[in-house]
């Protein structure tokens, strides 16, 4: 297999991602890669914010950590939208399927993930609590 960085003499994280996609194209699709990156960023952000707020999150499932962080942020007077507070079971089921089962999301599902997570990340890090 010809590596893109060899062909073009460029080293880039995006090229590494395209190589992953080429490894097993039916599993590591562009949609899966984008969704997984966003979902991972969301988890890292929630964990970071929990540590900043000194919240006890050890041995908690991600959804529980997420709920604790949103509750703490809201308790400090930061507006948390209904969308962020009430992420549907569908979102959590979709997250689980992508992250833990390798589900390949549709472009509409990726668009939803990107939109929701961008809003969450922006609101959590816009607040200086």
C-alpha positions as CSV (number, residue, x, y, z in Angstrom):
1,X,0.0,0.0,0.0
2,X,1.4,3.4,-1.0
3,X,1.4,5.8,1.9
4,X,0.2,9.3,1.2
5,X,3.1,11.0,3.0
6,X,5.6,9.0,0.9
7,X,3.8,9.9,-2.3
8,X,3.5,13.6,-1.5
9,X,6.3,14.1,1.0
10,X,3.9,15.6,3.5
11,X,3.4,14.6,7.1
12,X,0.0,15.4,8.5
13,X,-2.4,14.0,11.0
14,X,-5.1,14.1,8.4
15,X,-3.0,12.0,6.1
16,X,-2.6,9.5,8.9
17,X,-6.4,9.4,9.3
18,X,-6.8,8.7,5.6
19,X,-4.4,5.8,6.0
20,X,-6.6,4.4,8.8
21,X,-9.6,4.8,6.5
22,X,-7.8,2.9,3.8
23,X,-6.9,0.0,6.1
24,X,-10.5,-1.3,6.3
25,X,-12.6,1.1,4.3
26,X,-15.9,-0.5,5.2
27,X,-15.2,-0.1,8.9
28,X,-13.1,3.0,9.2
29,X,-15.2,5.3,7.0
30,X,-14.8,9.0,7.0
31,X,-18.2,9.3,8.8
32,X,-17.0,6.9,11.6
33,X,-13.7,8.8,11.9
34,X,-15.3,12.2,12.2
35,X,-18.0,11.0,14.6
36,X,-15.4,9.2,16.8
37,X,-13.1,12.3,16.9
38,X,-16.0,14.5,18.0
39,X,-17.3,12.0,20.5
40,X,-13.8,11.5,22.0
41,X,-13.4,15.3,22.2
42,X,-16.7,15.5,24.1
43,X,-15.6,12.9,26.6
44,X,-12.2,14.5,27.2
45,X,-13.8,17.9,27.6
46,X,-16.3,16.6,30.1
47,X,-13.5,14.8,32.1
48,X,-11.4,18.0,32.1
49,X,-14.3,20.1,33.2
50,X,-15.1,17.6,36.0
51,X,-11.6,17.8,37.3
52,X,-11.7,21.7,37.1
53,X,-14.9,21.6,39.2
54,X,-13.4,18.9,41.6
55,X,-16.3,16.6,40.9
56,X,-16.1,13.0,42.0
57,X,-16.3,11.1,38.7
58,X,-14.2,8.0,39.2
59,X,-15.9,4.8,38.2
60,X,-18.8,6.6,36.7
61,X,-20.2,5.9,33.2
62,X,-19.7,8.7,30.7
63,X,-23.4,9.7,30.8
64,X,-23.3,10.0,34.6
65,X,-20.1,12.2,34.3
66,X,-21.8,14.3,31.6
67,X,-24.9,14.8,33.8
68,X,-22.8,15.8,36.9
69,X,-20.8,18.3,34.9
70,X,-23.9,20.0,33.4
71,X,-25.6,20.1,36.8
72,X,-22.5,21.7,38.4
73,X,-22.1,24.2,35.6
74,X,-25.8,25.1,35.8
75,X,-25.5,25.5,39.6
76,X,-22.8,28.1,39.1
77,X,-25.1,30.2,37.0
78,X,-24.0,29.2,33.5
79,X,-26.9,28.7,31.1
80,X,-27.2,25.2,29.9
81,X,-29.6,24.7,27.1
82,X,-32.4,22.2,27.1
83,X,-30.7,20.4,24.3
84,X,-27.6,19.9,26.4
85,X,-29.5,18.9,29.5
86,X,-31.8,16.5,27.7
87,X,-29.7,14.8,25.1
88,X,-32.0,12.0,24.0
89,X,-31.6,8.3,24.5
90,X,-31.1,8.2,20.8
91,X,-27.9,10.3,21.0
92,X,-26.5,8.1,23.8
93,X,-27.4,4.9,21.9
94,X,-25.8,6.3,18.8
95,X,-22.7,7.3,20.7
96,X,-22.4,3.8,22.2
97,X,-22.9,2.1,18.8
98,X,-20.2,4.2,17.2
99,X,-17.6,4.2,20.0
100,X,-18.0,0.6,21.3
101,X,-19.4,-1.3,18.3
102,X,-17.8,0.4,15.3
103,X,-21.2,1.5,13.8
104,X,-20.8,3.5,10.7
105,X,-23.0,6.6,11.1
106,X,-24.9,8.2,8.3
107,X,-24.0,11.7,7.2
108,X,-27.1,13.0,9.0
109,X,-26.0,11.3,12.2
110,X,-22.5,12.8,11.8
111,X,-24.1,16.3,11.2
112,X,-26.1,15.9,14.4
113,X,-23.1,14.8,16.4
114,X,-21.0,17.7,15.2
115,X,-23.7,20.2,15.8
116,X,-24.5,19.0,19.4
117,X,-20.9,18.5,20.4
118,X,-19.8,21.9,19.1
119,X,-22.6,23.5,21.2
120,X,-21.5,21.6,24.3
121,X,-17.8,22.3,23.9
122,X,-18.4,25.9,23.2
123,X,-20.7,26.4,26.2
124,X,-18.4,24.5,28.6
125,X,-15.3,26.3,27.7
126,X,-16.8,29.7,27.2
127,X,-17.7,29.6,30.9
128,X,-14.8,30.5,33.2
129,X,-15.9,28.7,36.3
